[in-house]
Amino acid sequence: MRGSLAWVLAGSLLVGGCARTPDEQQIREALAAMADAVEEKAPRRFVAYLAEDFQDQEGRDVDGVRALMRLHFLSNRKLGVFVTRTVVEVSGDRATAQLDVTLTGTSRWLPERVRALDLRVEWRRRQGQWKAVAASWKPLFGQ
């Protein structure tokens, strides 16, 4: 009997260890995957994290974001995404991520285009998945 109790306790600890990833971590992982998708020039992977009704501050929807990405992919041999600060706040099925991001574009070896942004991304959980529904930004350092 004591042996079976030990197995039950061990099993419950293992099941508890397999619990769902916390919401904040899911969003941080999504942001990291989106940055990787930009650097790897993979627009489909990037827009997979956008909600169908996504809109940025300039009025771009998912198709507009995809088109903008293709333009940058064509005009830059290599793109870099450097995140120096990320703050994620979750409230129920909504969340906000505030990031300091530096974007670089290179056609040869050294970055020729650099843009540092204070980026805000609004998220909503839909069918158990976090999707970005809005994005806005302003320049860092008064660019």
N, CA, C and O atoms as a GROMACS GRO file, in nm:
protein
  572
    1MET      N    1   0.082  -0.120   0.000
    1MET     CA    2   0.000   0.000   0.000
    1MET      C    3   0.086   0.126   0.000
    1MET      O    4   0.058   0.220  -0.074
    2ARG      N    5   0.194   0.127   0.085
    2ARG     CA    6   0.279   0.246   0.088
    2ARG      C    7   0.350   0.267  -0.045
    2ARG      O    8   0.373   0.381  -0.087
    3GLY      N    9   0.385   0.158  -0.110
    3GLY     CA   10   0.452   0.169  -0.240
    3GLY      C   11   0.362   0.233  -0.344
    3GLY      O   12   0.408   0.315  -0.424
    4SER      N   13   0.234   0.197  -0.345
    4SER     CA   14   0.142   0.255  -0.442
    4SER      C   15   0.115   0.402  -0.412
    4SER      O   16   0.095   0.481  -0.504
    5LEU      N   17   0.116   0.439  -0.284
    5LEU     CA   18   0.100   0.580  -0.247
    5LEU      C   19   0.218   0.661  -0.299
    5LEU      O   20   0.201   0.773  -0.346
    6ALA      N   21   0.336   0.605  -0.289
    6ALA     CA   22   0.455   0.674  -0.340
    6ALA      C   23   0.443   0.697  -0.491
    6ALA      O   24   0.478   0.804  -0.541
    7TRP      N   25   0.392   0.596  -0.563
    7TRP     CA   26   0.374   0.611  -0.708
    7TRP      C   27   0.271   0.718  -0.741
    7TRP      O   28   0.288   0.795  -0.836
    8VAL      N   29   0.164   0.724  -0.665
    8VAL     CA   30   0.061   0.825  -0.686
    8VAL      C   31   0.120   0.964  -0.664
    8VAL      O   32   0.097   1.055  -0.744
    9LEU      N   33   0.195   0.981  -0.556
    9LEU     CA   34   0.257   1.111  -0.528
    9LEU      C   35   0.357   1.149  -0.637
    9LEU      O   36   0.359   1.263  -0.683
   10ALA      N   37   0.439   1.054  -0.677
   10ALA     CA   38   0.538   1.081  -0.782
   10ALA      C   39   0.467   1.118  -0.912
   10ALA      O   40   0.508   1.210  -0.982
   11GLY      N   41   0.361   1.046  -0.944
   11GLY     CA   42   0.285   1.075  -1.066
   11GLY      C   43   0.223   1.213  -1.063
   11GLY      O   44   0.223   1.284  -1.163
   12SER      N   45   0.170   1.252  -0.947
   12SER     CA   46   0.108   1.384  -0.938
   12SER      C   47   0.211   1.494  -0.949
   12SER      O   48   0.182   1.601  -1.002
   13LEU      N   49   0.332   1.471  -0.898
   13LEU     CA   50   0.439   1.569  -0.912
   13LEU      C   51   0.480   1.584  -1.058
   13LEU      O   52   0.504   1.694  -1.106
   14LEU      N   53   0.488   1.472  -1.128
   14LEU     CA   54   0.524   1.477  -1.269
   14LEU      C   55   0.418   1.549  -1.350
   14LEU      O   56   0.450   1.630  -1.437
   15VAL      N   57   0.291   1.519  -1.324
   15VAL     CA   58   0.183   1.586  -1.396
   15VAL      C   59   0.184   1.735  -1.364
   15VAL      O   60   0.165   1.818  -1.452
   16GLY      N   61   0.205   1.768  -1.237
   16GLY     CA   62   0.213   1.909  -1.198
   16GLY      C   63   0.329   1.978  -1.267
   16GLY      O   64   0.319   2.097  -1.300
   17GLY      N   65   0.439   1.907  -1.289
   17GLY     CA   66   0.554   1.966  -1.357
   17GLY      C   67   0.528   1.990  -1.504
   17GLY      O   68   0.601   2.066  -1.567
   18CYS      N   69   0.428   1.928  -1.561
   18CYS     CA   70   0.395   1.945  -1.702
   18CYS      C   71   0.284   2.048  -1.721
   18CYS      O   72   0.217   2.050  -1.824
   19ALA      N   73   0.265   2.130  -1.623
   19ALA     CA   74   0.158   2.230  -1.630
   19ALA      C   75   0.179   2.324  -1.747
   19ALA      O   76   0.288   2.334  -1.803
   20ARG      N   77   0.073   2.392  -1.783
   20ARG     CA   78   0.072   2.486  -1.894
   20ARG      C   79   0.175   2.598  -1.872
   20ARG      O   80   0.196   2.642  -1.759
   21THR      N   81   0.239   2.641  -1.979
   21THR     CA   82   0.336   2.750  -1.973
   21THR      C   83   0.264   2.878  -1.930
   21THR      O   84   0.157   2.908  -1.983
   22PRO      N   85   0.321   2.952  -1.835
   22PRO     CA   86   0.258   3.077  -1.791
   22PRO      C   87   0.237   3.175  -1.908
   22PRO      O   88   0.315   3.178  -2.003
   23ASP      N   89   0.132   3.253  -1.898
   23ASP     CA   90   0.096   3.346  -2.006
   23ASP      C   91   0.210   3.440  -2.043
   23ASP      O   92   0.239   3.459  -2.161
   24GLU      N   93   0.273   3.500  -1.943
   24GLU     CA   94   0.382   3.593  -1.972
   24GLU      C   95   0.493   3.525  -2.050
   24GLU      O   96   0.548   3.582  -2.144
   25GLN      N   97   0.526   3.404  -2.012
   25GLN     CA   98   0.631   3.330  -2.083
   25GLN      C   99   0.589   3.299  -2.226
   25GLN      O  100   0.671   3.306  -2.318
   26GLN      N  101   0.461   3.264  -2.247
   26GLN     CA  102   0.412   3.236  -2.382
   26GLN      C  103   0.430   3.359  -2.472
   26GLN      O  104   0.470   3.347  -2.588
   27ILE      N  105   0.400   3.475  -2.417
   27ILE     CA  106   0.413   3.599  -2.497
   27ILE      C  107   0.560   3.629  -2.523
   27ILE      O  108   0.596   3.667  -2.635
   28ARG      N  109   0.644   3.614  -2.423
   28ARG     CA  110   0.788   3.636  -2.444
   28ARG      C  111   0.843   3.540  -2.550
   28ARG      O  112   0.925   3.580  -2.633
   29GLU      N  113   0.800   3.416  -2.546
   29GLU     CA  114   0.843   3.318  -2.646
   29GLU      C  115   0.793   3.356  -2.785
   29GLU      O  116   0.865   3.339  -2.884
   30ALA      N  117   0.670   3.406  -2.793
   30ALA     CA  118   0.616   3.449  -2.922
   30ALA      C  119   0.697   3.568  -2.977
   30ALA      O  120   0.729   3.572  -3.096
   31LEU      N  121   0.730   3.663  -2.890
   31LEU     CA  122   0.809   3.778  -2.933
   31LEU      C  123   0.947   3.735  -2.983
   31LEU      O  124   0.995   3.786  -3.084
   32ALA      N  125   1.009   3.641  -2.913
   32ALA     CA  126   1.140   3.591  -2.956
   32ALA      C  127   1.129   3.519  -3.091
   32ALA      O  128   1.215   3.535  -3.177
   33ALA      N  129   1.023   3.441  -3.109
   33ALA     CA  130   1.002   3.371  -3.237
   33ALA      C  131   0.978   3.470  -3.349
   33ALA      O  132   1.022   3.449  -3.462
   34MET      N  133   0.907   3.579  -3.319
   34MET     CA  134   0.882   3.682  -3.421
   34MET      C  135   1.012   3.750  -3.461
   34MET      O  136   1.035   3.776  -3.579
   35ALA      N  137   1.097   3.780  -3.364
   35ALA     CA  138   1.228   3.840  -3.394
   35ALA      C  139   1.311   3.746  -3.480
   35ALA      O  140   1.374   3.789  -3.577
   36ASP      N  141   1.312   3.617  -3.445
   36ASP     CA  142   1.384   3.518  -3.525
   36ASP      C  143   1.330   3.512  -3.667
   36ASP      O  144   1.407   3.502  -3.763
   37ALA      N  145   1.199   3.520  -3.682
   37ALA     CA  146   1.137   3.515  -3.814
   37ALA      C  147   1.181   3.633  -3.900
   37ALA      O  148   1.202   3.617  -4.020
   38VAL      N  149   1.195   3.751  -3.840
   38VAL     CA  150   1.243   3.867  -3.915
   38VAL      C  151   1.387   3.842  -3.961
   38VAL      O  152   1.420   3.859  -4.078
   39GLU      N  153   1.472   3.801  -3.868
   39GLU     CA  154   1.613   3.779  -3.902
   39GLU      C  155   1.630   3.667  -4.005
   39GLU      O  156   1.724   3.671  -4.085
   40GLU      N  157   1.541   3.570  -4.003
   40GLU     CA  158   1.550   3.458  -4.097
   40GLU      C  159   1.468   3.481  -4.223
   40GLU      O  160   1.456   3.392  -4.308
   41LYS      N  161   1.410   3.600  -4.235
   41LYS     CA  162   1.329   3.638  -4.351
   41LYS      C  163   1.217   3.536  -4.376
   41LYS      O  164   1.201   3.483  -4.486
   42ALA      N  165   1.140   3.513  -4.271
   42ALA     CA  166   1.031   3.414  -4.276
   42ALA      C  167   0.899   3.483  -4.241
   42ALA      O  168   0.852   3.471  -4.128
   43PRO      N  169   0.839   3.557  -4.336
   43PRO     CA  170   0.718   3.632  -4.304
   43PRO      C  171   0.600   3.546  -4.259
   43PRO      O  172   0.521   3.591  -4.175
   44ARG      N  173   0.586   3.427  -4.311
   44ARG     CA  174   0.474   3.341  -4.269
   44ARG      C  175   0.483   3.308  -4.121
   44ARG      O  176   0.382   3.310  -4.050
   45ARG      N  177   0.604   3.277  -4.076
   45ARG     CA  178   0.622   3.248  -3.933
   45ARG      C  179   0.591   3.370  -3.848
   45ARG      O  180   0.533   3.358  -3.740
   46PHE      N  181   0.629   3.489  -3.897
   46PHE     CA  182   0.602   3.612  -3.822
   46PHE      C  183   0.452   3.638  -3.811
   46PHE      O  184   0.401   3.659  -3.702
   47VAL      N  185   0.384   3.638  -3.924
   47VAL     CA  186   0.241   3.673  -3.922
   47VAL      C  187   0.155   3.564  -3.857
   47VAL      O  188   0.038   3.589  -3.827
   48ALA      N  189   0.210   3.447  -3.834
   48ALA     CA  190   0.136   3.344  -3.762
   48ALA      C  191   0.100   3.389  -3.620
   48ALA      O  192   0.008   3.336  -3.559
   49TYR      N  193   0.173   3.487  -3.568
   49TYR     CA  194   0.147   3.540  -3.434
   49TYR      C  195   0.053   3.660  -3.435
   49TYR      O  196   0.021   3.714  -3.329
   50LEU      N  197   0.007   3.700  -3.552
   50LEU     CA  198  -0.084   3.814  -3.563
   50LEU      C  199  -0.228   3.765  -3.572
   50LEU      O  200  -0.257   3.668  -3.642
   51ALA      N  201  -0.317   3.833  -3.502
   51ALA     CA  202  -0.460   3.801  -3.511
   51ALA      C  203  -0.512   3.844  -3.647
   51ALA      O  204  -0.455   3.931  -3.713
   52GLU      N  205  -0.621   3.782  -3.690
   52GLU     CA  206  -0.681   3.816  -3.820
   52GLU      C  207  -0.718   3.963  -3.829
   52GLU      O  208  -0.714   4.021  -3.937
   53ASP      N  209  -0.754   4.024  -3.716
   53ASP     CA  210  -0.794   4.165  -3.715
   53ASP      C  211  -0.681   4.257  -3.669
   53ASP      O  212  -0.706   4.370  -3.626
   54PHE      N  213  -0.557   4.210  -3.679
   54PHE     CA  214  -0.442   4.290  -3.638
   54PHE      C  215  -0.438   4.422  -3.715
   54PHE      O  216  -0.475   4.430  -3.832
   55GLN      N  217  -0.392   4.526  -3.646
   55GLN     CA  218  -0.373   4.655  -3.712
   55GLN      C  219  -0.261   4.729  -3.638
   55GLN      O  220  -0.258   4.733  -3.515
   56ASP      N  221  -0.168   4.789  -3.716
   56ASP     CA  222  -0.064   4.867  -3.652
   56ASP      C  223  -0.101   5.015  -3.656
   56ASP      O  224  -0.205   5.052  -3.711
   57GLN      N  225  -0.017   5.099  -3.599
   57GLN     CA  226  -0.049   5.240  -3.586
   57GLN      C  227  -0.059   5.312  -3.721
   57GLN      O  228  -0.113   5.422  -3.729
   58GLU      N  229  -0.007   5.252  -3.825
   58GLU     CA  230  -0.016   5.311  -3.959
   58GLU      C  231  -0.126   5.248  -4.042
   58GLU      O  232  -0.136   5.274  -4.162
   59GLY      N  233  -0.210   5.166  -3.979
   59GLY     CA  234  -0.326   5.109  -4.046
   59GLY      C  235  -0.299   4.981  -4.122
   59GLY      O  236  -0.387   4.932  -4.193
   60ARG      N  237  -0.180   4.925  -4.109
   60ARG     CA  238  -0.150   4.800  -4.179
   60ARG      C  239  -0.217   4.682  -4.111
   60ARG      O  240  -0.216   4.671  -3.988
   61ASP      N  241  -0.276   4.595  -4.192
   61ASP     CA  242  -0.331   4.470  -4.142
   61ASP      C  243  -0.227   4.360  -4.166
   61ASP      O  244  -0.112   4.390  -4.195
   62VAL      N  245  -0.267   4.235  -4.152
   62VAL     CA  246  -0.174   4.124  -4.169
   62VAL      C  247  -0.111   4.126  -4.308
   62VAL      O  248   0.010   4.108  -4.321
   63ASP      N  249  -0.191   4.147  -4.412
   63ASP     CA  250  -0.136   4.151  -4.548
   63ASP      C  251  -0.041   4.269  -4.565
   63ASP      O  252   0.061   4.256  -4.633
   64GLY      N  253  -0.073   4.380  -4.505
   64GLY     CA  254   0.015   4.497  -4.512
   64GLY      C  255   0.148   4.473  -4.443
   64GLY      O  256   0.252   4.516  -4.492
   65VAL      N  257   0.145   4.405  -4.330
   65VAL     CA  258   0.268   4.370  -4.259
   65VAL      C  259   0.352   4.275  -4.344
   65VAL      O  260   0.473   4.291  -4.356
   66ARG      N  261   0.286   4.177  -4.403
   66ARG     CA  262   0.357   4.082  -4.488
   66ARG      C  263   0.424   4.154  -4.606
   66ARG      O  264   0.538   4.124  -4.640
   67ALA      N  265   0.354   4.248  -4.668
   67ALA     CA  266   0.410   4.323  -4.781
   67ALA      C  267   0.527   4.410  -4.736
   67ALA      O  268   0.628   4.419  -4.805
   68LEU      N  269   0.514   4.474  -4.620
   68LEU     CA  270   0.623   4.557  -4.567
   68LEU      C  271   0.746   4.471  -4.539
   68LEU      O  272   0.859   4.512  -4.567
   69MET      N  273   0.725   4.353  -4.484
   69MET     CA  274   0.837   4.263  -4.457
   69MET      C  275   0.908   4.224  -4.587
   69MET      O  276   1.031   4.222  -4.593
   70ARG      N  277   0.832   4.193  -4.688
   70ARG     CA  278   0.894   4.155  -4.816
   70ARG      C  279   0.978   4.268  -4.872
   70ARG      O  280   1.087   4.245  -4.926
   71LEU      N  281   0.929   4.391  -4.860
   71LEU     CA  282   1.004   4.508  -4.905
   71LEU      C  283   1.137   4.518  -4.832
   71LEU      O  284   1.241   4.538  -4.894
   72HIS      N  285   1.135   4.503  -4.700
   72HIS     CA  286   1.259   4.509  -4.622
   72HIS      C  287   1.350   4.390  -4.653
   72HIS      O  288   1.472   4.405  -4.653
   73PHE      N  289   1.293   4.276  -4.679
   73PHE     CA  290   1.374   4.159  -4.712
   73PHE      C  291   1.447   4.179  -4.844
   73PHE      O  292   1.561   4.137  -4.860
   74LEU      N  293   1.381   4.244  -4.939
   74LEU     CA  294   1.443   4.269  -5.069
   74LEU      C  295   1.552   4.376  -5.062
   74LEU      O  296   1.652   4.369  -5.133
   75SER      N  297   1.532   4.475  -4.976
   75SER     CA  298   1.627   4.587  -4.970
   75SER      C  299   1.739   4.567  -4.868
   75SER      O  300   1.828   4.652  -4.858
   76ASN      N  301   1.737   4.458  -4.794
   76ASN     CA  302   1.840   4.430  -4.695
   76ASN      C  303   1.887   4.287  -4.708
   76ASN      O  304   1.807   4.193  -4.705
   77ARG      N  305   2.016   4.272  -4.723
   77ARG     CA  306   2.072   4.138  -4.730
   77ARG      C  307   2.053   4.065  -4.597
   77ARG      O  308   2.024   3.945  -4.593
   78LYS      N  309   2.070   4.141  -4.488
   78LYS     CA  310   2.056   4.084  -4.356
   78LYS      C  311   1.983   4.183  -4.266
   78LYS      O  312   2.006   4.304  -4.274
   79LEU      N  313   1.895   4.131  -4.182
   79LEU     CA  314   1.822   4.213  -4.085
   79LEU      C  315   1.858   4.166  -3.945
   79LEU      O  316   1.879   4.048  -3.920
   80GLY      N  317   1.864   4.262  -3.853
   80GLY     CA  318   1.892   4.229  -3.715
   80GLY      C  319   1.783   4.286  -3.625
   80GLY      O  320   1.732   4.395  -3.649
   81VAL      N  321   1.749   4.212  -3.523
   81VAL     CA  322   1.650   4.255  -3.423
   81VAL      C  323   1.715   4.236  -3.286
   81VAL      O  324   1.747   4.124  -3.246
   82PHE      N  325   1.734   4.347  -3.215
   82PHE     CA  326   1.797   4.343  -3.084
   82PHE      C  327   1.700   4.401  -2.982
   82PHE      O  328   1.664   4.518  -2.989
   83VAL      N  329   1.658   4.318  -2.888
   83VAL     CA  330   1.564   4.360  -2.784
   83VAL      C  331   1.643   4.381  -2.656
   83VAL      O  332   1.711   4.290  -2.608
   84THR      N  333   1.634   4.502  -2.601
   84THR     CA  334   1.710   4.531  -2.479
   84THR      C  335   1.621   4.540  -2.355
   84THR      O  336   1.672   4.536  -2.243
   85ARG      N  337   1.491   4.550  -2.373
   85ARG     CA  338   1.400   4.556  -2.259
   85ARG      C  339   1.266   4.499  -2.302
   85ARG      O  340   1.216   4.532  -2.410
   86THR      N  341   1.209   4.415  -2.218
   86THR     CA  342   1.075   4.362  -2.244
   86THR      C  343   0.998   4.359  -2.112
   86THR      O  344   1.043   4.300  -2.014
   87VAL      N  345   0.883   4.423  -2.113
   87VAL     CA  346   0.793   4.419  -1.997
   87VAL      C  347   0.660   4.367  -2.047
   87VAL      O  348   0.601   4.423  -2.140
   88VAL      N  349   0.611   4.259  -1.986
   88VAL     CA  350   0.484   4.199  -2.026
   88VAL      C  351   0.388   4.208  -1.908
   88VAL      O  352   0.421   4.167  -1.796
   89GLU      N  353   0.270   4.261  -1.934
   89GLU     CA  354   0.165   4.267  -1.832
   89GLU      C  355   0.043   4.192  -1.884
   89GLU      O  356  -0.008   4.223  -1.992
   90VAL      N  357  -0.002   4.095  -1.807
   90VAL     CA  358  -0.116   4.012  -1.846
   90VAL      C  359  -0.233   4.043  -1.755
   90VAL      O  360  -0.218   4.051  -1.633
   91SER      N  361  -0.350   4.060  -1.816
   91SER     CA  362  -0.473   4.082  -1.740
   91SER      C  363  -0.583   3.999  -1.805
   91SER      O  364  -0.645   4.041  -1.902
   92GLY      N  365  -0.607   3.881  -1.750
   92GLY     CA  366  -0.708   3.793  -1.807
   92GLY      C  367  -0.667   3.744  -1.945
   92GLY      O  368  -0.560   3.686  -1.962
   93ASP      N  369  -0.754   3.769  -2.045
   93ASP     CA  370  -0.726   3.727  -2.182
   93ASP      C  371  -0.662   3.838  -2.265
   93ASP      O  372  -0.658   3.828  -2.388
   94ARG      N  373  -0.614   3.941  -2.200
   94ARG     CA  374  -0.546   4.051  -2.270
   94ARG      C  375  -0.409   4.072  -2.208
   94ARG      O  376  -0.387   4.045  -2.090
   95ALA      N  377  -0.318   4.121  -2.289
   95ALA     CA  378  -0.183   4.147  -2.239
   95ALA      C  379  -0.121   4.260  -2.321
   95ALA      O  380  -0.163   4.288  -2.434
   96THR      N  381  -0.021   4.323  -2.262
   96THR     CA  382   0.056   4.426  -2.330
   96THR      C  383   0.203   4.395  -2.313
   96THR      O  384   0.248   4.361  -2.203
   97ALA      N  385   0.277   4.405  -2.420
   97ALA     CA  386   0.423   4.390  -2.416
   97ALA      C  387   0.485   4.522  -2.458
   97ALA      O  388   0.451   4.576  -2.564
   98GLN      N  389   0.574   4.573  -2.377
   98GLN     CA  390   0.645   4.697  -2.406
   98GLN      C  391   0.792   4.659  -2.424
   98GLN      O  392   0.853   4.599  -2.336
   99LEU      N  393   0.848   4.694  -2.542
   99LEU     CA  394   0.984   4.653  -2.574
   99LEU      C  395   1.066   4.772  -2.622
   99LEU      O  396   1.014   4.863  -2.686
  100ASP      N  397   1.195   4.770  -2.593
  100ASP     CA  398   1.291   4.858  -2.658
  100ASP      C  399   1.360   4.770  -2.761
  100ASP      O  400   1.424   4.670  -2.727
  101VAL      N  401   1.348   4.808  -2.888
  101VAL     CA  402   1.397   4.725  -2.997
  101VAL      C  403   1.485   4.808  -3.090
  101VAL      O  404   1.451   4.922  -3.122
  102THR      N  405   1.596   4.752  -3.131
  102THR     CA  406   1.680   4.814  -3.232
  102THR      C  407   1.678   4.724  -3.354
  102THR      O  408   1.708   4.605  -3.345
  103LEU      N  409   1.642   4.783  -3.468
  103LEU     CA  410   1.636   4.710  -3.594
  103LEU      C  411   1.752   4.757  -3.682
  103LEU      O  412   1.778   4.877  -3.692
  104THR      N  413   1.820   4.663  -3.744
  104THR     CA  414   1.929   4.698  -3.834
  104THR      C  415   1.907   4.634  -3.970
  104THR      O  416   1.851   4.525  -3.981
  105GLY      N  417   1.953   4.703  -4.072
  105GLY     CA  418   1.947   4.652  -4.208
  105GLY      C  419   2.083   4.664  -4.273
  105GLY      O  420   2.149   4.768  -4.262
  106THR      N  421   2.125   4.559  -4.341
  106THR     CA  422   2.258   4.553  -4.400
  106THR      C  423   2.248   4.502  -4.543
  106THR      O  424   2.179   4.405  -4.570
  107SER      N  425   2.319   4.570  -4.634
  107SER     CA  426   2.324   4.517  -4.769
  107SER      C  427   2.460   4.452  -4.797
  107SER      O  428   2.474   4.375  -4.892
  108ARG      N  429   2.558   4.482  -4.717
  108ARG     CA  430   2.690   4.418  -4.729
  108ARG      C  431   2.732   4.360  -4.594
  108ARG      O  432   2.678   4.258  -4.552
  109TRP      N  433   2.828   4.425  -4.526
  109TRP     CA  434   2.880   4.369  -4.401
  109TRP      C  435   2.835   4.446  -4.278
  109TRP      O  436   2.797   4.386  -4.178
  110LEU      N  437   2.840   4.578  -4.284
  110LEU     CA  438   2.805   4.659  -4.167
  110LEU      C  439   2.663   4.712  -4.178
  110LEU      O  440   2.615   4.738  -4.288
  111PRO      N  441   2.595   4.726  -4.063
  111PRO     CA  442   2.459   4.783  -4.068
  111PRO      C  443   2.459   4.922  -4.130
  111PRO      O  444   2.538   5.008  -4.090
  112GLU      N  445   2.372   4.943  -4.225
  112GLU     CA  446   2.360   5.073  -4.292
  112GLU      C  447   2.237   5.148  -4.246
  112GLU      O  448   2.228   5.270  -4.259
  113ARG      N  449   2.142   5.074  -4.193
  113ARG     CA  450   2.018   5.134  -4.143
  113ARG      C  451   1.997   5.085  -4.001
  113ARG      O  452   2.002   4.965  -3.974
  114VAL      N  453   1.973   5.178  -3.912
  114VAL     CA  454   1.948   5.144  -3.772
  114VAL      C  455   1.829   5.226  -3.723
  114VAL      O  456   1.821   5.346  -3.747
  115ARG      N  457   1.738   5.159  -3.655
  115ARG     CA  458   1.622   5.227  -3.600
  115ARG      C  459   1.593   5.169  -3.461
  115ARG      O  460   1.572   5.049  -3.446
  116ALA      N  461   1.593   5.258  -3.361
  116ALA     CA  462   1.564   5.215  -3.224
  116ALA      C  463   1.422   5.260  -3.190
  116ALA      O  464   1.387   5.376  -3.208
  117LEU      N  465   1.342   5.167  -3.141
  117LEU     CA  466   1.200   5.193  -3.117
  117LEU      C  467   1.156   5.152  -2.977
  117LEU      O  468   1.206   5.056  -2.918
  118ASP      N  469   1.061   5.228  -2.925
  118ASP     CA  470   0.984   5.188  -2.807
  118ASP      C  471   0.858   5.126  -2.866
  118ASP      O  472   0.771   5.197  -2.917
  119LEU      N  473   0.848   4.996  -2.860
  119LEU     CA  474   0.741   4.920  -2.927
  119LEU      C  475   0.641   4.870  -2.824
  119LEU      O  476   0.678   4.818  -2.719
  120ARG      N  477   0.515   4.887  -2.856
  120ARG     CA  478   0.406   4.838  -2.770
  120ARG      C  479   0.320   4.743  -2.853
  120ARG      O  480   0.273   4.779  -2.960
  121VAL      N  481   0.302   4.622  -2.803
  121VAL     CA  482   0.222   4.521  -2.873
  121VAL      C  483   0.110   4.478  -2.780
  121VAL      O  484   0.133   4.436  -2.667
  122GLU      N  485  -0.012   4.488  -2.830
  122GLU     CA  486  -0.131   4.443  -2.757
  122GLU      C  487  -0.163   4.301  -2.800
  122GLU      O  488  -0.162   4.269  -2.918
  123TRP      N  489  -0.190   4.216  -2.703
  123TRP     CA  490  -0.217   4.075  -2.726
  123TRP      C  491  -0.354   4.037  -2.673
  123TRP      O  492  -0.406   4.099  -2.579
  124ARG      N  493  -0.412   3.935  -2.735
  124ARG     CA  494  -0.538   3.880  -2.687
  124ARG      C  495  -0.530   3.727  -2.700
  124ARG      O  496  -0.480   3.674  -2.800
  125ARG      N  497  -0.579   3.660  -2.599
  125ARG     CA  498  -0.581   3.513  -2.604
  125ARG      C  499  -0.708   3.472  -2.677
  125ARG      O  500  -0.819   3.512  -2.641
  126ARG      N  501  -0.690   3.391  -2.780
  126ARG     CA  502  -0.802   3.338  -2.858
  126ARG      C  503  -0.784   3.189  -2.873
  126ARG      O  504  -0.680   3.142  -2.919
  127GLN      N  505  -0.884   3.116  -2.834
  127GLN     CA  506  -0.880   2.970  -2.843
  127GLN      C  507  -0.752   2.914  -2.784
  127GLN      O  508  -0.690   2.823  -2.839
  128GLY      N  509  -0.712   2.970  -2.670
  128GLY     CA  510  -0.596   2.922  -2.597
  128GLY      C  511  -0.462   2.971  -2.648
  128GLY      O  512  -0.358   2.935  -2.592
  129GLN      N  513  -0.462   3.053  -2.754
  129GLN     CA  514  -0.336   3.103  -2.809
  129GLN      C  515  -0.331   3.254  -2.802
  129GLN      O  516  -0.431   3.322  -2.825
  130TRP      N  517  -0.213   3.307  -2.770
  130TRP     CA  518  -0.193   3.452  -2.767
  130TRP      C  519  -0.162   3.500  -2.907
  130TRP      O  520  -0.074   3.448  -2.975
  131LYS      N  521  -0.238   3.602  -2.952
  131LYS     CA  522  -0.218   3.662  -3.084
  131LYS      C  523  -0.205   3.814  -3.067
  131LYS      O  524  -0.275   3.875  -2.986
  132ALA      N  525  -0.115   3.873  -3.143
  132ALA     CA  526  -0.099   4.018  -3.141
  132ALA      C  527  -0.215   4.081  -3.216
  132ALA      O  528  -0.245   4.041  -3.329
  133VAL      N  529  -0.280   4.180  -3.155
  133VAL     CA  530  -0.395   4.246  -3.219
  133VAL      C  531  -0.363   4.390  -3.259
  133VAL      O  532  -0.434   4.447  -3.342
  134ALA      N  533  -0.258   4.448  -3.202
  134ALA     CA  534  -0.223   4.586  -3.236
  134ALA      C  535  -0.076   4.610  -3.202
  134ALA      O  536  -0.020   4.545  -3.113
  135ALA      N  537  -0.017   4.704  -3.274
  135ALA     CA  538   0.121   4.743  -3.246
  135ALA      C  539   0.134   4.892  -3.272
  135ALA      O  540   0.080   4.946  -3.368
  136SER      N  541   0.208   4.957  -3.183
  136SER     CA  542   0.240   5.098  -3.201
  136SER      C  543   0.384   5.120  -3.153
  136SER      O  544   0.437   5.040  -3.077
  137TRP      N  545   0.444   5.226  -3.198
  137TRP     CA  546   0.582   5.252  -3.164
  137TRP      C  547   0.612   5.400  -3.171
  137TRP      O  548   0.539   5.478  -3.232
  138LYS      N  549   0.721   5.436  -3.107
  138LYS     CA  550   0.774   5.571  -3.117
  138LYS      C  551   0.926   5.557  -3.112
  138LYS      O  552   0.979   5.462  -3.054
  139PRO      N  553   0.995   5.650  -3.173
  139PRO     CA  554   1.141   5.640  -3.173
  139PRO      C  555   1.201   5.655  -3.034
  139PRO      O  556   1.153   5.732  -2.951
  140LEU      N  557   1.305   5.581  -3.009
  140LEU     CA  558   1.384   5.601  -2.889
  140LEU      C  559   1.490   5.708  -2.922
  140LEU      O  560   1.530   5.721  -3.038
  141PHE      N  561   1.532   5.780  -2.825
  141PHE     CA  562   1.642   5.875  -2.842
  141PHE      C  563   1.608   5.988  -2.937
  141PHE      O  564   1.699   6.046  -2.995
  142GLY      N  565   1.481   6.022  -2.955
  142GLY     CA  566   1.442   6.136  -3.038
  142GLY      C  567   1.485   6.131  -3.182
  142GLY      O  568   1.521   6.234  -3.239
  143GLN      N  569   1.483   6.014  -3.242
  143GLN     CA  570   1.526   5.997  -3.382
  143GLN      C  571   1.439   6.076  -3.476
  143GLN      O  572   1.460   6.074  -3.598
   0.00000   0.00000   0.00000
